[in-house]
Structures are given as structure tokens and as C-alpha cells.
Amino acid sequence: MAPIHGAIINWFGHVYGYVNFKMKNTSKNLFPFDFLMMGEGYHNNHHKNFNNANFGVKWHEIDFTFLIMKFLDALGFICLNKK
């Protein structure tokens, strides 16, 4: 799954979609198809805020992987770096 997932994100995420941040690269967000990638499709957001675990920026950009991480953090299974 990982090679397929990576190919989808790194190809489609630089060809199709929209941008929230002007960058010196071609990264784009894949909404409304991001639900298939569970947040990874917000590629433009990721390139702008690469240290942020939450790739969703706008209200409609829901990063399901980040929500799972927050749930696991609340249960004490992982520790999100809280500043």
C-alpha cells in the first residue's frame, strides 16, 4: 500500500488540486478526494507547514490521521509534541 499511496500523493499532489499557499514548488491539495488518503492529500499544506502533524488548514480540510493521533494521545498510547 505504501508505494501506491506515495505515488498517488507525490504525483497527483503536484499535478491536480488547489493551493492555499504560494510555494516555489507545484504542491497542491487534493480535496475533495483527500478522504481516500486520510489527510495526506493536503500536500500544499504539508509543504508549507511540514513540522505540523495536522495537514488540514481550512475548516473543510479534515485530516483523519491527525484525529486518530489525537485519540491515541488522549489514551496515552502516543505523545504528540505539545508546545
Residue pairs with C-beta under 8 A, 6 or more apart in sequence:
5 37
5 40
8 37
9 37
9 40
9 41
9 43
12 30
12 41
13 27
13 28
13 29
13 30
13 41
13 43
13 44
14 25
14 26
14 27
14 28
14 43
15 26
15 28
16 28
16 30
17 28
17 29
17 30
17 31
17 41
17 43
17 44
18 28
18 29
18 31
18 44
19 27
19 28
19 29
19 44
20 29
20 44
20 45
20 48
20 57
20 58
21 44
21 45
21 47
21 48
23 44
23 47
23 48
25 47
27 43
27 44
27 46
27 47
28 43
28 44
29 41
29 42
29 43
29 44
29 45
29 61
30 37
30 41
30 42
30 43
31 41
31 42
31 60
31 61
33 41
34 40
34 41
34 42
34 61
35 62
35 64
38 63
38 64
38 65
38 68
39 54
39 55
39 56
39 62
39 63
39 64
39 65
39 66
40 46
40 55
40 65
42 55
42 56
42 57
42 61
42 63
45 55
45 56
45 57
45 61
46 55
49 55
49 57
53 66
53 69
53 80
54 63
54 66
55 61
55 63
55 65
55 66
56 62
56 63
56 66
69 78
69 80
70 80
72 78
73 79
73 80
